[in-house]
């Protein structure tokens, strides 16, 4: 099968398309023909190890010191079940599924195997494969952090979302809207029309205005891009307010319930898959280069099969 391999840490030039063996499912696994995946900020961090020194050491220890132990990157997918292991009970051949592989990676390939007990479920009925792949990374990450802040237990919470036009930011906006939050979005001028289209009414454009000078107070400040610190914005928090950032040591652990939440919202018309660009698997280098610019709006999808 065709796969995109990461042969070291560095620029997108460490990525190559090669033919490798098609995986064989174990008794509890599905063999999935991948139709779509995505390249996100997490993939770029794995390829570049562009993180703080402590995190870099941890990542080398977990992923591989000189190069990734599993060279096929990618953590999100949508596709069709092609075969199943002998003990699989919840899926059948032909099922359309979507999911996450976590540190197993492997989604930038034509096929993958995943345990039915891992983070995989049937994709939204009204979503294309591209849309199904697009909603996972940002949606799952935003779900993890906002639920860690107990957004679901607050009544009309005041939320500041910093970095509202990336994959995590657009997800956070839609989840905040679902929970009837009063939210303010910080983004650049180039992302203003996008966040407005998702329902943002209070917008601070960081290229024109310093968000730290606002007089508002918030129950939750969520840094969706990992670029601010609690110290610089703690004066904006209400008593018992929470600051969360994707740039810290917190790992947004994957759970199937997160996929089911996103599926429910998408099928109800309360969640949009914001897709900036679509690349073919053969264009994996170009996809990484684009995501590395930091200018993407929403999600970058990798179309693996037509």
Backbone as CSV, one residue per row, in Angstrom:
resi,resn,N_x,N_y,N_z,CA_x,CA_y,CA_z,C_x,C_y,C_z
1,UNK,0.850,-1.189,0.000,0.000,0.000,0.000,0.885,1.238,0.000
2,UNK,0.293,2.358,-0.409,1.014,3.625,-0.425,0.880,4.299,0.940
3,UNK,1.985,4.896,1.406,1.967,5.593,2.689,2.961,6.740,2.654
4,UNK,2.699,7.757,3.473,3.636,8.867,3.645,4.496,8.564,4.862
5,UNK,5.798,8.464,4.659,6.727,8.123,5.733,7.525,9.343,6.171
6,UNK,7.702,9.467,7.481,8.545,10.519,8.056,9.874,9.866,8.433
7,UNK,10.925,10.165,7.675,12.197,9.453,7.797,13.178,10.134,8.739
8,UNK,12.733,11.183,9.415,13.573,11.888,10.383,12.810,13.080,10.900
9,UNK,13.448,13.877,11.733,12.834,15.108,12.225,13.402,16.288,11.443
10,UNK,12.526,17.204,11.043,13.026,18.347,10.294,11.986,18.982,9.405
11,UNK,12.418,19.467,8.259,11.548,20.154,7.305,10.622,19.150,6.629
12,UNK,9.644,19.617,5.853,8.779,18.687,5.125,9.526,17.748,4.182
13,UNK,10.777,18.056,3.873,11.551,17.183,2.989,11.876,15.832,3.613
14,UNK,11.651,15.670,4.929,11.871,14.355,5.552,10.727,13.404,5.230
15,UNK,9.673,13.904,4.590,8.511,13.082,4.243,8.668,12.500,2.846
16,UNK,8.360,11.220,2.708,8.429,10.564,1.405,7.261,9.601,1.242
17,UNK,6.773,9.493,0.010,5.735,8.514,-0.314,6.418,7.213,-0.716
18,UNK,6.052,6.125,-0.037,6.649,4.822,-0.329,5.580,3.743,-0.295
19,UNK,5.922,2.587,-0.853,5.059,1.418,-0.763,5.502,0.568,0.421
20,UNK,4.555,0.241,1.298,4.846,-0.612,2.446,3.791,-1.711,2.514
21,UNK,4.002,-2.673,3.391,3.069,-3.791,3.501,1.725,-3.333,4.059
22,UNK,0.669,-3.889,3.509,-0.676,-3.634,4.018,-0.830,-4.354,5.359
23,UNK,-1.344,-3.676,6.388,-1.446,-4.325,7.702,-2.503,-5.422,7.730
24,UNK,-2.328,-6.359,8.641,-3.273,-7.459,8.833,-3.934,-7.276,10.194
25,UNK,-5.262,-7.249,10.254,-5.924,-6.994,11.538,-5.796,-8.166,12.506
26,UNK,-5.583,-7.834,13.785,-5.608,-8.843,14.843,-7.061,-9.168,15.174
27,UNK,-7.268,-10.077,16.126,-8.622,-10.555,16.405,-9.588,-9.453,16.828
28,UNK,-9.067,-8.404,17.490,-9.949,-7.337,17.973,-9.908,-6.099,17.089
29,UNK,-9.318,-6.218,15.906,-9.063,-5.036,15.081,-9.897,-4.985,13.804
30,UNK,-10.029,-3.751,13.303,-10.619,-3.492,11.999,-9.492,-3.168,11.032
31,UNK,-9.628,-3.615,9.794,-8.783,-3.104,8.711,-9.608,-2.051,7.991
32,UNK,-9.129,-0.822,8.014,-9.873,0.298,7.431,-9.174,0.786,6.175
33,UNK,-9.930,0.869,5.087,-9.450,1.553,3.886,-9.646,3.040,4.128
34,UNK,-8.551,3.774,4.195,-8.610,5.191,4.557,-9.047,6.021,3.350
35,UNK,-10.085,6.808,3.543,-10.541,7.722,2.500,-10.020,9.135,2.725
36,UNK,-9.893,9.530,3.980,-9.412,10.885,4.266,-8.704,10.918,5.609
37,UNK,-7.753,11.824,5.706,-7.055,12.110,6.957,-6.876,13.623,7.021
38,UNK,-5.950,14.082,7.834,-5.711,15.521,7.952,-4.281,15.757,8.400
39,UNK,-3.791,16.960,8.119,-2.521,17.421,8.686,-2.849,18.591,9.596
40,UNK,-2.446,18.487,10.844,-2.740,19.534,11.811,-1.476,19.966,12.537
41,UNK,-1.634,20.882,13.461,-0.476,21.418,14.179,0.266,20.340,14.945
42,UNK,-0.458,19.335,15.423,0.193,18.237,16.127,1.127,17.452,15.229
43,UNK,0.719,17.225,13.984,1.579,16.519,13.027,2.856,17.306,12.760
44,UNK,2.719,18.625,12.652,3.890,19.468,12.404,4.839,19.427,13.600
45,UNK,4.287,19.439,14.809,5.136,19.356,16.006,5.897,18.040,16.055
46,UNK,5.245,16.950,15.684,5.922,15.652,15.670,7.045,15.652,14.640
47,UNK,6.780,16.193,13.462,7.807,16.203,12.408,8.983,17.094,12.766
48,UNK,8.724,18.243,13.360,9.782,19.227,13.603,10.389,19.150,15.001
49,UNK,9.631,18.584,15.954,9.997,18.656,17.377,10.212,20.107,17.810
50,UNK,9.423,21.002,17.225,9.529,22.428,17.538,8.711,22.725,18.789
51,UNK,9.256,22.309,19.926,8.607,22.485,21.218,9.674,22.886,22.234
52,UNK,9.262,23.170,23.463,10.244,23.562,24.474,11.169,22.382,24.795
53,UNK,12.358,22.646,25.355,13.360,21.585,25.553,12.860,20.386,26.349
54,UNK,12.090,20.632,27.415,11.581,19.516,28.208,10.633,18.660,27.386
55,UNK,9.706,19.315,26.688,8.766,18.575,25.857,9.487,17.854,24.726
56,UNK,10.538,18.457,24.191,11.302,17.820,23.119,11.919,16.510,23.604
57,UNK,12.470,16.521,24.814,13.046,15.291,25.368,11.967,14.232,25.550
58,UNK,10.823,14.645,26.098,9.720,13.707,26.309,9.260,13.119,24.978
59,UNK,9.124,13.984,23.965,8.654,13.511,22.663,9.652,12.560,22.018
60,UNK,10.945,12.849,22.128,11.946,11.927,21.581,11.870,10.577,22.290
61,UNK,11.676,10.604,23.606,11.583,9.368,24.382,10.368,8.551,23.945
62,UNK,9.246,9.237,23.742,8.003,8.549,23.384,7.988,8.134,21.915
63,UNK,8.439,9.030,21.026,8.286,8.816,19.587,9.484,8.137,18.936
64,UNK,10.675,8.340,19.488,11.906,7.865,18.854,12.933,8.977,18.873
65,UNK,14.182,8.663,19.220,15.167,9.727,19.434,15.665,10.365,18.140
66,UNK,15.973,9.566,17.136,16.518,10.141,15.904,15.470,10.278,14.804
67,UNK,14.416,9.478,14.902,13.311,9.529,13.943,12.123,8.802,14.558
68,UNK,10.919,9.034,14.058,9.752,8.348,14.617,9.862,6.829,14.456
69,UNK,9.578,6.099,15.539,9.594,4.634,15.455,8.550,4.151,14.460
70,UNK,7.392,4.799,14.497,6.378,4.535,13.477,6.463,5.669,12.466
71,UNK,7.044,5.419,11.300,7.283,6.517,10.358,6.036,7.032,9.658
72,UNK,4.928,6.290,9.727,3.691,6.747,9.093,2.954,7.640,10.087
73,UNK,2.975,8.948,9.842,2.341,9.885,10.761,0.835,9.969,10.490
74,UNK,0.200,10.924,11.150,-1.243,11.099,11.000,-1.983,10.417,12.134
75,UNK,-2.957,11.129,12.708,-3.681,10.588,13.860,-5.193,10.527,13.668
76,UNK,-5.716,11.111,12.588,-7.165,11.098,12.380,-7.478,10.480,11.025
77,UNK,-8.656,9.867,10.937,-9.002,9.197,9.680,-10.506,9.043,9.551
78,UNK,-10.925,8.856,8.316,-12.261,8.349,8.018,-12.105,7.365,6.873
79,UNK,-12.970,6.374,6.844,-12.838,5.367,5.799,-13.873,4.271,5.931
80,UNK,-13.597,3.152,5.277,-14.539,2.035,5.209,-13.866,0.774,5.740
81,UNK,-14.590,0.036,6.573,-14.070,-1.219,7.111,-13.980,-2.246,5.986
82,UNK,-12.754,-2.726,5.735,-12.549,-3.701,4.658,-12.560,-5.132,5.176
83,UNK,-12.059,-5.344,6.376,-12.132,-6.671,6.997,-12.072,-6.502,8.505
84,UNK,-12.448,-7.553,9.233,-12.478,-7.485,10.697,-11.849,-8.734,11.288
85,UNK,-11.317,-8.581,12.512,-10.773,-9.717,13.236,-11.874,-10.628,13.749
86,UNK,-11.478,-11.816,14.173,-12.449,-12.840,14.572,-13.311,-12.442,15.762
87,UNK,-12.802,-11.564,16.622,-13.530,-11.227,17.849,-14.256,-9.884,17.788
88,UNK,-14.238,-9.237,16.647,-14.895,-7.926,16.518,-16.407,-8.096,16.547
89,UNK,-17.073,-7.300,17.384,-18.519,-7.441,17.564,-19.318,-6.211,17.128
90,UNK,-18.698,-5.036,17.159,-19.469,-3.801,16.972,-19.373,-3.195,15.577
91,UNK,-18.608,-3.830,14.700,-18.442,-3.318,13.344,-18.540,-4.469,12.363
92,UNK,-18.904,-4.111,11.121,-18.968,-5.119,10.061,-18.309,-4.569,8.809
93,UNK,-17.998,-5.445,7.888,-17.393,-5.031,6.624,-18.338,-4.069,5.899
94,UNK,-17.783,-2.980,5.410,-18.575,-1.972,4.709,-18.993,-0.800,5.564
95,UNK,-18.808,-0.887,6.877,-19.162,0.232,7.751,-18.286,1.449,7.442
96,UNK,-18.907,2.617,7.438,-18.170,3.871,7.274,-17.836,4.410,8.662
97,UNK,-16.548,4.594,8.931,-16.097,4.911,10.280,-15.184,6.136,10.284
98,UNK,-14.985,6.687,11.478,-13.967,7.720,11.661,-13.369,7.555,13.044
99,UNK,-12.132,8.055,13.214,-11.509,7.843,14.506,-10.133,8.459,14.620
100,UNK,-9.480,8.122,15.742,-8.151,8.640,16.069,-7.256,7.482,16.491
101,UNK,-5.993,7.568,16.130,-5.050,6.511,16.482,-4.082,6.924,17.584
102,UNK,-4.096,8.192,17.994,-3.193,8.643,19.044,-1.737,8.459,18.656
103,UNK,-0.912,8.041,19.623,0.516,7.895,19.366,0.852,6.653,18.539
104,UNK,-0.164,5.894,18.171,0.078,4.809,17.216,0.288,5.383,15.813
105,UNK,-0.275,6.571,15.566,-0.189,7.249,14.263,-0.727,6.335,13.149
106,UNK,-0.205,6.489,11.919,-0.517,5.555,10.847,-1.648,5.914,9.918
107,UNK,-2.215,7.136,10.026,-3.385,7.439,9.196,-3.043,8.040,7.836
108,UNK,-1.781,8.406,7.614,-1.381,8.926,6.302,-0.954,7.764,5.413
109,UNK,-1.894,6.867,5.213,-1.654,5.649,4.438,-2.980,5.167,3.872
110,UNK,-2.903,4.262,2.909,-4.125,3.779,2.262,-4.927,2.836,3.152
111,UNK,-4.266,2.204,4.120,-4.949,1.293,5.044,-4.367,1.457,6.439
112,UNK,-5.187,1.143,7.436,-4.705,1.092,8.810,-5.514,0.049,9.569
113,UNK,-4.951,-0.394,10.685,-5.688,-1.267,11.590,-5.894,-0.539,12.908
114,UNK,-7.028,-0.797,13.530,-7.337,-0.177,14.812,-8.247,-1.108,15.600
115,UNK,-8.003,-1.220,16.901,-8.855,-2.042,17.752,-10.248,-1.432,17.827
116,UNK,-11.256,-2.290,17.829,-12.620,-1.760,17.953,-12.839,-1.109,19.318
117,UNK,-11.940,-1.375,20.268,-12.046,-0.785,21.603,-11.285,0.531,21.717
118,UNK,-10.634,0.934,20.632,-9.904,2.202,20.637,-10.869,3.313,20.201
119,UNK,-10.333,4.464,19.811,-11.163,5.633,19.515,-11.644,5.580,18.072
120,UNK,-12.707,4.825,17.843,-13.282,4.677,16.505,-14.774,4.426,16.648
121,UNK,-15.550,4.997,15.740,-16.985,4.768,15.727,-17.508,5.046,14.323
122,UNK,-18.799,4.838,14.126,-19.396,5.096,12.818,-19.431,6.604,12.573
123,UNK,-19.062,7.011,11.374,-18.987,8.440,11.072,-20.386,9.045,10.989
124,UNK,-20.492,10.376,11.081,-21.802,11.021,10.950,-22.469,10.646,9.621
125,UNK,-23.755,10.372,9.677,-24.473,9.924,8.484,-24.471,10.977,7.386
126,UNK,-24.508,12.249,7.766,-24.619,13.331,6.788,-23.281,13.971,6.454
127,UNK,-22.190,13.346,6.863,-20.861,13.909,6.613,-20.142,13.134,5.523
128,UNK,-19.429,13.848,4.667,-18.544,13.195,3.701,-17.331,12.652,4.449
129,UNK,-16.523,11.860,3.760,-15.296,11.365,4.389,-14.364,12.526,4.728
130,UNK,-14.261,13.499,3.833,-13.406,14.658,4.110,-13.891,15.424,5.341
131,UNK,-15.197,15.635,5.434,-15.751,16.344,6.590,-15.538,15.552,7.872
132,UNK,-15.727,14.247,7.791,-15.554,13.405,8.980,-14.131,13.481,9.509
133,UNK,-13.154,13.464,8.602,-11.757,13.568,9.031,-11.455,14.956,9.578
134,UNK,-12.094,15.972,9.003,-11.788,17.358,9.377,-12.256,17.720,10.777
135,UNK,-13.331,17.119,11.243,-13.889,17.561,12.528,-13.185,16.946,13.729
136,UNK,-12.307,15.960,13.505,-11.823,15.177,14.645,-10.802,15.911,15.499
137,UNK,-9.663,16.303,14.921,-8.556,16.813,15.737,-8.955,18.038,16.553
138,UNK,-9.447,19.065,15.863,-9.838,20.269,16.578,-10.988,20.019,17.528
139,UNK,-11.969,19.250,17.070,-13.138,18.976,17.897,-12.793,18.201,19.151
140,UNK,-11.971,17.168,18.993,-11.584,16.351,20.145,-10.751,17.158,21.130
141,UNK,-9.824,17.962,20.616,-8.962,18.751,21.494,-9.763,19.812,22.243
142,UNK,-10.613,20.534,21.523,-11.444,21.558,22.170,-12.386,20.928,23.190
143,UNK,-12.959,19.787,22.844,-13.842,19.076,23.773,-13.091,18.737,25.053
144,UNK,-11.874,18.217,24.928,-11.084,17.830,26.102,-10.862,19.023,27.024
145,UNK,-10.365,20.122,26.480,-10.009,21.262,27.325,-11.239,21.970,27.889
146,UNK,-12.259,22.180,27.068,-13.440,22.891,27.560,-14.206,22.067,28.591
147,UNK,-14.212,20.750,28.425,-14.868,19.921,29.436,-14.005,19.790,30.687
148,UNK,-12.695,19.896,30.532,-11.832,19.953,31.716,-12.162,21.190,32.547
149,UNK,-12.543,22.270,31.867,-12.963,23.499,32.553,-14.428,23.447,32.988
150,UNK,-15.065,22.290,32.739,-16.456,22.051,33.155,-17.449,23.005,32.492
151,UNK,-17.242,23.258,31.210,-18.162,24.124,30.474,-19.587,23.595,30.529
152,UNK,-19.714,22.279,30.576,-21.039,21.656,30.578,-21.773,21.835,31.904
153,UNK,-21.071,22.298,32.949,-21.699,22.496,34.256,-21.971,23.970,34.555
154,UNK,-21.515,24.854,33.671,-21.678,26.291,33.893,-22.910,26.816,33.159
155,UNK,-23.533,27.819,33.726,-24.708,28.437,33.101,-24.264,29.713,32.397
156,UNK,-24.448,29.745,31.084,-24.046,30.901,30.260,-22.658,31.426,30.633
157,UNK,-21.646,30.562,30.574,-20.299,30.998,30.960,-19.741,32.044,30.004
158,UNK,-18.875,32.899,30.552,-18.142,33.880,29.747,-16.800,33.251,29.369
159,UNK,-16.535,33.167,28.068,-15.340,32.466,27.597,-14.562,33.349,26.627
160,UNK,-13.247,33.344,26.774,-12.354,33.976,25.799,-11.619,32.866,25.064
161,UNK,-11.738,32.846,23.745,-11.046,31.858,22.917,-9.945,32.581,22.158
162,UNK,-8.699,32.273,22.490,-7.560,32.922,21.827,-7.086,32.018,20.690
163,UNK,-7.110,32.565,19.470,-6.742,31.774,18.298,-7.956,31.062,17.742
164,UNK,-8.931,31.845,17.328,-10.231,31.285,16.975,-10.380,30.763,15.567
165,UNK,-9.376,30.941,14.704,-9.578,30.562,13.303,-8.834,29.292,12.891
166,UNK,-8.091,28.681,13.805,-7.438,27.410,13.502,-8.373,26.243,13.748
167,UNK,-7.879,25.027,13.574,-8.748,23.861,13.699,-9.317,23.717,15.105
168,UNK,-8.513,23.996,16.126,-9.002,23.893,17.505,-9.904,25.072,17.831
169,UNK,-9.535,26.249,17.359,-10.329,27.442,17.630,-11.728,27.378,17.051
170,UNK,-11.850,26.948,15.792,-13.188,26.891,15.185,-14.048,25.845,15.879
171,UNK,-13.402,24.795,16.390,-14.141,23.792,17.157,-14.596,24.365,18.492
172,UNK,-13.700,25.102,19.155,-14.044,25.690,20.452,-15.211,26.661,20.328
173,UNK,-15.228,27.441,19.252,-16.341,28.370,19.025,-17.658,27.611,18.965
174,UNK,-17.672,26.534,18.203,-18.921,25.803,17.993,-19.365,25.057,19.249
175,UNK,-18.406,24.556,20.024,-18.758,23.890,21.279,-19.248,24.913,22.296
176,UNK,-18.590,26.074,22.357,-19.044,27.142,23.257,-20.462,27.586,22.900
177,UNK,-20.726,27.698,21.619,-22.065,28.089,21.162,-23.096,27.038,21.557
178,UNK,-22.735,25.772,21.441,-23.641,24.678,21.815,-24.034,24.777,23.287
179,UNK,-23.088,25.186,24.124,-23.354,25.287,25.561,-23.870,26.671,25.977
180,UNK,-24.316,27.452,25.005,-24.913,28.769,25.272,-23.968,29.700,26.033
181,UNK,-22.692,29.606,25.716,-21.711,30.488,26.342,-21.738,31.861,25.682
182,UNK,-21.381,32.872,26.452,-21.096,34.193,25.893,-19.597,34.218,25.632
183,UNK,-19.221,34.179,24.381,-17.799,34.005,24.093,-17.241,35.144,23.247
184,UNK,-15.983,35.430,23.512,-15.216,36.410,22.756,-14.088,35.675,22.059
185,UNK,-13.863,36.001,20.802,-12.838,35.323,20.009,-11.720,36.299,19.674
186,UNK,-10.486,35.872,19.911,-9.312,36.641,19.502,-8.714,35.972,18.271
187,UNK,-8.572,36.735,17.192,-7.987,36.188,15.965,-7.408,37.341,15.150
188,UNK,-6.735,37.015,14.057,-6.235,38.034,13.156,-7.322,38.505,12.207
189,UNK,-7.066,39.610,11.535,-8.054,40.166,10.603,-8.435,39.170,9.519
190,UNK,-7.482,38.338,9.112,-7.756,37.383,8.034,-8.750,36.308,8.453
191,UNK,-8.942,36.122,9.750,-9.878,35.108,10.222,-11.217,35.657,10.662
192,UNK,-11.387,36.974,10.548,-12.602,37.607,11.072,-13.872,37.075,10.413
193,UNK,-13.891,36.995,9.093,-15.111,36.558,8.410,-15.450,35.114,8.761
194,UNK,-14.431,34.285,8.940,-14.672,32.884,9.289,-15.323,32.769,10.660
195,UNK,-14.751,33.418,11.668,-15.313,33.258,13.011,-16.699,33.896,13.104
196,UNK,-16.937,34.958,12.333,-18.283,35.533,12.281,-19.274,34.529,11.707
197,UNK,-18.850,33.807,10.673,-19.742,32.833,10.034,-20.112,31.696,10.979
198,UNK,-19.274,31.472,11.986,-19.537,30.412,12.961,-20.355,30.906,14.149
199,UNK,-20.656,32.187,14.168,-21.514,32.726,15.220,-20.840,33.636,16.215
200,UNK,-19.565,33.960,15.999,-18.877,34.865,16.925,-19.370,36.292,16.730
201,UNK,-19.773,36.924,17.820,-20.230,38.320,17.769,-19.207,39.256,18.397
202,UNK,-18.548,38.799,19.437,-17.518,39.596,20.102,-16.153,39.132,19.609
203,UNK,-15.498,39.984,18.841,-14.238,39.604,18.198,-13.183,40.662,18.493
204,UNK,-12.014,40.205,18.922,-10.860,41.083,19.112,-9.816,40.706,18.071
205,UNK,-9.474,41.633,17.209,-8.479,41.384,16.169,-7.107,41.731,16.726
206,UNK,-6.276,40.716,16.917,-5.012,40.958,17.619,-4.052,41.848,16.841
207,UNK,-4.246,41.978,15.529,-3.372,42.874,14.770,-3.808,44.332,14.874
208,UNK,-4.965,44.574,15.505,-5.445,45.946,15.702,-5.612,46.327,17.168
209,UNK,-5.701,45.323,18.032,-6.105,45.585,19.416,-5.420,44.588,20.350
210,UNK,-5.085,45.026,21.548,-4.473,44.165,22.561,-5.577,43.561,23.426
211,UNK,-5.758,42.248,23.311,-6.845,41.593,24.047,-6.694,41.775,25.563
212,UNK,-5.467,41.961,26.022,-5.218,42.063,27.469,-5.795,43.346,28.063
213,UNK,-6.137,44.299,27.207,-6.653,45.587,27.689,-8.177,45.631,27.749
214,UNK,-8.828,44.524,27.427,-10.281,44.506,27.525,-10.698,44.606,28.986
215,UNK,-11.871,45.176,29.225,-12.378,45.315,30.594,-13.234,44.124,31.010
216,UNK,-13.459,43.202,30.096,-14.315,42.050,30.382,-13.606,41.057,31.299
217,UNK,-14.414,40.222,31.958,-13.906,39.146,32.807,-14.483,37.823,32.306
218,UNK,-13.725,36.760,32.476,-14.117,35.486,31.885,-14.051,34.343,32.896
219,UNK,-14.956,33.393,32.705,-14.930,32.160,33.502,-13.897,31.183,32.959
220,UNK,-13.686,31.234,31.646,-12.714,30.357,30.992,-11.938,31.169,29.967
221,UNK,-10.624,31.069,30.002,-9.786,31.560,28.908,-9.121,30.342,28.292
222,UNK,-9.390,30.114,27.023,-8.848,28.949,26.325,-7.924,29.406,25.209
223,UNK,-6.647,29.118,25.375,-5.641,29.418,24.352,-5.580,28.234,23.397
224,UNK,-6.174,28.391,22.224,-6.299,27.290,21.269,-5.089,27.124,20.365
225,UNK,-4.076,27.972,20.543,-2.883,27.895,19.692,-1.580,27.792,20.484
226,UNK,-1.664,27.864,21.801,-0.469,27.711,22.619,0.486,28.881,22.567
227,UNK,-0.056,30.102,22.503,0.809,31.276,22.340,0.723,32.294,23.471
228,UNK,-0.133,32.062,24.456,-0.217,33.006,25.572,-0.029,32.250,26.884
229,UNK,0.191,33.001,27.959,0.398,32.399,29.272,-0.645,32.910,30.250
230,UNK,-0.816,32.169,31.325,-1.778,32.584,32.349,-1.360,33.902,32.984
231,UNK,-0.063,34.089,33.171,0.420,35.308,33.824,0.003,36.572,33.080
232,UNK,-0.020,36.498,31.753,-0.324,37.707,30.991,-1.806,38.018,30.924
233,UNK,-2.653,37.060,31.307,-4.094,37.313,31.187,-4.883,36.967,32.444
234,UNK,-4.203,36.652,33.547,-4.932,36.229,34.748,-5.831,37.335,35.297
235,UNK,-5.504,38.596,34.981,-6.355,39.708,35.434,-7.708,39.712,34.727
236,UNK,-7.838,38.915,33.670,-9.107,38.837,32.939,-10.005,37.711,33.454
237,UNK,-9.498,36.923,34.403,-10.272,35.793,34.912,-11.170,36.215,36.071
238,UNK,-12.390,35.696,36.075,-13.256,35.843,37.236,-12.688,35.034,38.398
239,UNK,-13.216,35.261,39.601,-12.855,34.395,40.721,-13.183,32.953,40.338
240,UNK,-12.263,32.051,40.583,-12.404,30.631,40.218,-12.400,30.410,38.705
241,UNK,-12.033,31.445,37.940,-11.915,31.268,36.495,-10.749,30.358,36.148
242,UNK,-10.830,29.725,34.983,-9.818,28.746,34.585,-9.121,29.177,33.297
243,UNK,-7.804,29.002,33.282,-6.999,29.233,32.083,-6.518,27.888,31.571
244,UNK,-6.725,27.634,30.285,-6.277,26.391,29.668,-5.562,26.707,28.367
245,UNK,-4.514,25.942,28.087,-3.759,26.164,26.851,-3.334,24.842,26.235
246,UNK,-3.345,24.809,24.921,-2.848,23.621,24.219,-1.327,23.594,24.223
247,UNK,-0.700,24.671,24.691,0.752,24.769,24.672,1.434,24.254,25.920
248,UNK,0.678,23.709,26.861,1.262,23.210,28.098,1.596,21.728,28.023
249,UNK,1.675,21.101,29.188,2.030,19.686,29.270,0.804,18.777,29.219
250,UNK,-0.383,19.374,29.224,-1.609,18.572,29.178,-1.731,17.855,27.842
251,UNK,-1.990,16.545,27.884,-2.250,15.790,26.659,-3.749,15.586,26.537
252,UNK,-4.298,15.998,25.426,-5.743,15.878,25.211,-6.079,14.432,24.865
253,UNK,-6.258,13.619,25.899,-6.467,12.183,25.702,-7.724,11.912,24.893
254,UNK,-7.638,10.893,24.023,-8.729,10.576,23.106,-9.705,9.591,23.740
255,UNK,-10.994,9.862,23.530,-12.044,8.957,23.988,-13.123,8.882,22.917
256,UNK,-13.725,7.702,22.795,-14.781,7.533,21.801,-15.954,8.469,22.084
257,UNK,-16.189,8.782,23.357,-17.307,9.676,23.692,-17.132,11.051,23.053
258,UNK,-15.887,11.468,22.819,-15.647,12.747,22.141,-16.114,12.667,20.690
259,UNK,-15.819,11.546,20.029,-16.285,11.358,18.654,-17.809,11.327,18.600
260,UNK,-18.422,10.658,19.569,-19.881,10.568,19.587,-20.511,11.942,19.807
261,UNK,-19.872,12.770,20.621,-20.340,14.142,20.844,-20.290,14.938,19.542
262,UNK,-19.154,14.868,18.839,-19.006,15.594,17.574,-19.983,15.071,16.526
263,UNK,-20.160,13.759,16.500,-21.107,13.149,15.559,-22.524,13.658,15.823
264,UNK,-22.905,13.703,17.094,-24.241,14.187,17.460,-24.445,15.620,16.994
265,UNK,-23.461,16.476,17.252,-23.586,17.879,16.854,-23.632,18.022,15.339
266,UNK,-22.794,17.271,14.637,-22.757,17.392,13.179,-24.082,16.926,12.577
267,UNK,-24.596,15.810,13.045,-25.848,15.281,12.494,-27.029,16.191,12.811
268,UNK,-26.911,16.971,13.890,-27.980,17.902,14.266,-27.832,19.256,13.578
269,UNK,-26.795,19.404,12.745,-26.573,20.669,12.057,-25.995,21.755,12.939
270,UNK,-25.377,21.365,14.054,-24.824,22.335,15.001,-23.301,22.383,14.975
271,UNK,-22.715,21.752,13.989,-21.246,21.730,13.889,-20.867,21.680,12.420
272,UNK,-19.961,22.552,12.031,-19.489,22.596,10.647,-18.054,22.094,10.561
273,UNK,-17.771,21.360,9.504,-16.389,20.971,9.222,-15.764,22.102,8.417
274,UNK,-14.895,22.856,9.037,-14.269,23.994,8.361,-13.009,23.493,7.661
275,UNK,-13.068,23.400,6.342,-11.953,22.874,5.553,-11.326,24.008,4.758
276,UNK,-10.056,24.243,4.998,-9.316,25.293,4.300,-8.839,24.784,2.950
277,UNK,-8.065,23.707,2.963,-7.522,23.136,1.730,-7.577,21.617,1.787
278,UNK,-7.613,21.013,0.600,-7.565,19.557,0.465,-6.370,19.195,-0.399
279,UNK,-5.533,18.297,0.108,-4.370,17.806,-0.633,-4.509,16.303,-0.843
280,UNK,-3.917,15.795,-1.908,-3.811,14.357,-2.113,-2.685,13.806,-1.233
281,UNK,-2.699,12.495,-1.000,-1.637,11.880,-0.203,-0.270,12.150,-0.817
282,UNK,-0.188,12.129,-2.146,1.086,12.399,-2.823,1.589,13.825,-2.579
283,UNK,0.704,14.695,-2.107,1.065,16.094,-1.858,1.330,16.366,-0.373
284,UNK,1.724,15.336,0.361,1.884,15.458,1.807,2.898,16.536,2.183
285,UNK,3.972,16.677,1.398,4.963,17.720,1.699,4.334,19.103,1.599
286,UNK,3.542,19.313,0.551,2.898,20.612,0.361,1.910,20.891,1.494
287,UNK,1.207,19.853,1.935,0.266,20.022,3.044,0.994,20.451,4.313
288,UNK,2.118,19.797,4.607,2.897,20.159,5.796,3.451,21.580,5.678
289,UNK,3.913,21.927,4.487,4.438,23.287,4.296,3.350,24.323,4.568
290,UNK,2.145,24.052,4.099,1.056,25.006,4.285,0.681,25.123,5.761
291,UNK,0.541,23.993,6.442,0.189,24.038,7.861,1.288,24.730,8.665
292,UNK,2.544,24.535,8.253,3.681,25.136,8.967,3.688,26.657,8.898
293,UNK,2.994,27.233,7.915,2.960,28.698,7.814,2.185,29.328,8.961
294,UNK,1.311,28.533,9.608,0.477,29.078,10.672,-0.679,29.911,10.165
295,UNK,-0.922,29.874,8.866,-1.972,30.728,8.284,-3.233,29.961,7.903
296,UNK,-3.283,28.687,8.187,-4.464,27.931,7.771,-5.686,28.366,8.572
297,UNK,-6.828,28.250,7.956,-8.091,28.582,8.590,-8.906,27.296,8.702
298,UNK,-9.086,26.824,9.906,-9.782,25.560,10.057,-8.847,24.397,9.805
299,UNK,-9.231,23.508,8.896,-8.551,22.227,8.754,-7.976,21.997,7.362
300,UNK,-6.896,21.244,7.326,-6.275,20.814,6.073,-6.467,19.306,5.959
301,UNK,-7.167,18.897,4.930,-7.538,17.495,4.741,-6.605,16.820,3.748
302,UNK,-6.286,15.562,4.026,-5.547,14.721,3.089,-6.525,13.718,2.492
303,UNK,-6.760,13.825,1.201,-7.664,12.910,0.504,-6.856,11.700,0.060
304,UNK,-7.134,10.554,0.669,-6.338,9.356,0.405,-6.961,8.520,-0.704
305,UNK,-8.282,8.373,-0.682,-8.990,7.619,-1.720,-10.155,8.451,-2.223
306,UNK,-10.539,8.237,-3.476,-11.658,8.981,-4.058,-12.977,8.274,-3.752
